[in-house]
Amino acid sequence: MAKIQFLTMVGCPICAKVKKSIEELKPEFPELKLEEIDMTTPEGQKLVQKHQIMASPGIIINGEFFSSGDVSKDKLREKFKEVFVQ
Amino acid sequence: MSKEKPHDVIIIGTGPAGMTAAVYCARKKLETLIIGQQLGGQAALSGAMENYLGFHLITGAQLIEKFHEHLEDFKEVTHRHGVEVTDIKKHKSGFRVTTKDGQHHFGKTVIVASGKIPRKLNVPGEDKYKNLGVTYCATCDAPLFPKKDVAVIGGGNSALDATLQLIKIAKKIYLINITEALGGDAVMREKVEKSKKVEILNNTKTLEILGDKFVTGIKVETEGQEKTLPVSGVFIEIGSIPSVGFIKDLVELNERNEIVIDRRNMTSVPGIFAAGDVTDVLEKQVIVAAGEGAKAAIHASEYLEKQK
């Protein structure tokens, strides 16, 4: 099962937009589960430093950096197809 | 492609104007579709607000959350979030609205409430380092620069707001202002000017954003003298421009590229209404945008009645 870490921030509209896109993709990828991490917590800051995330939200899939900042639903779908390959 | 039944109203924009218009349309039992790229629009990026009645102090994000919760009560409104509108054309049913994913939606009327989008600096390095140190959203990205040196570009309220957010996080903030003195609200300006973390550079132009993998600095010019400031973050806060790319050839715009509307929020094209910061209404305030959204919905409803 793929591990998706979603590094987010309270009050970040771009994070809200990307999260909504991910939620809308859930019916296509029933296995999809998000681990949401507040960037301002020590755990969040550790991941921010480790993956050199410079924009919110940050997405880490199976321990590897995928994206930071705004990302389109199409790009997410493409990546999830790769990750959740049957 | 299957063709959907025309909606009574298609609202473009999910900021205060668009969401208020949607609530008013729903209460009038109009079949409504609301399409938006970013929930809350610019208002969601605002820090603390003290001038929205009923809330003594609320952040833009919190207010938008409340608007959205309220709108969600009206289950009859169809939503499409995170979607960009690319074109509007006249159509026999009224109007055809096309989105970036190639879908067409049909509406008897349209309310444009697409707001404004951040103005770009248009200097070398800006696009290359976007999300790699260059940002247009202090609320989103300020906490990513703890104890680091950063630059804020701009001299108005949004630049002051970004600087105040960064004072709590960054080590040093260069405030790069192209004019001879900072503008914006006096209360915010005083707080910025008092901070020992902030170095204000007036009469200063940004020439280039420098970097390797990430931003490493900016090149600026003050009264003919060039220098490089080592920073890892650049917050661009130089105002905004109306988001009219999808409609600029259809409706009349003024010299600032804002949509011209009449007292009933009607544009130069009958059946297309507009509300909020995208219009030529002078007062760019959340509370005004919400009121304008209500007006646009009321007059779109009247227009539909007259068409029957």
Interface residues (C-beta under 8 A of the other chain):
Chain A: M9 V10 G11 C12 P13 I14 C15 A16 K17 K20 S21 E24 M39 T40 Q45 V48 Q52 I53 M54 A55 S56 S68 G69 D70 K73 D74
Chain B: Q37 Q38 L39 G40 A44 L45 T59 G60 A61 Q62 I64 H81 G82 D101 K130 N131 L132 G133 T135 C137 T139 C140 D141 P143 L144 P146 K213 F214 V215 G233
